[in-house]
Amino acid sequence: MSERDEQLADLNVLVVEDEALVALNLEDMLADLGCRVVGPVMRLAKAVEFFESSPLPDIAILDVNLGGEPVFGLAERISSKRVPIVFATGYGKAGLPQEWHRWPILQKPYTMDDVASSMKSALGLGAEAS
C-alpha cells in the first residue's frame, strides 16, 4: 500500500456493482488501498435491503445503473444517513441528474488511483501530491 493511501486504510466501503468482473476488480483495488469491502451487492432491491440491515459504511461506491434500474433511490437513502457516495459510470456527469453532481464520478474504466482520488474527494480529504 502506498503512503498516500493511508488515509483510506480501514474504511468500510459499500460496493454496489452489477457486473461481476468489475466488482471483483474494484474489490481488489479497495483491498490494495487497505479498505474493507462491504458487499458487493449486485441488484438494487438487495442493495437497499443490505444497506438498511447492515452497519453504516464509511463510504459507498455505487454503479449508476444496476441491471437497467437507476441507483438514485438507494443513493437518497445513503445520503440521508450522511454517508459519502462515489458514483461509478461510463457516462460521466451526463449520466447523473443535476442533484447528484456534488458527488465524485468514478469514470469507467478506472484505475486504483482513480478510485483513491474519488474516495478522497467524497470524504472531503485534501488531494495529496501523487
DAZIRA-V94757 format. One record per run of one state. SS is the DSSP state (a for helix, b for strand, c for the rest). FROM is the first residue (numbers start at 1). LEN is the number of residues. If there is no record, write none. Layout:
ss=<SS,SS>
from=<FROM,FROM>
len=<LEN,LEN>
This chain:
ss=<c,a,c,b,c,a,c,b,c,a,c,b,c,b,c,b,c,a,c,b,c,a,c,a,c,b,c,a,c>
from=<1,3,9,12,17,20,33,36,42,44,54,59,64,65,67,69,71,72,81,84,90,92,96,98,101,104,108,112,124>
len=<2,6,3,5,3,13,3,6,2,10,5,5,1,2,2,2,1,9,3,6,2,4,2,3,3,4,4,12,7>
